Amino acid sequence: MHLAVRHSADEFARTDPETGLRVHNNTAESVHAGLKTSIRSVFHHVSPKHLSRYLAEIAYRWNRRRAGARERLRNLLAGMAAGPLTFAECVR
């Protein structure tokens, strides 16, 4: 689902009547800041070939930013149960 605000109509934030979600451009700016921080501190280099993977990780982190310690541990253990990521899966 894609929600947007209309700056041309002097709209900078609103609550969507159908979903009840709050829509504003601060969310996009926060996600973009998280991406830039990750590139500087974690990834160091971003390959265009794997850009979708970098963005998927940023989306994963963003969607779980308010998770408690118990939920983070549960997600970590669930990921370990899936098994290791092979080199062939990384470079495809």
Secondary structure, 3 states (H helix, E strand, C coil): CCCCCCHHHCCCEEECCCCCCEEEHHHHHHHHHHHHHHHHHHHCCCCHHHHHHHHHHHHHHHHCCCCCHHHHHHHHHHHHHCCCCCHHHHHC
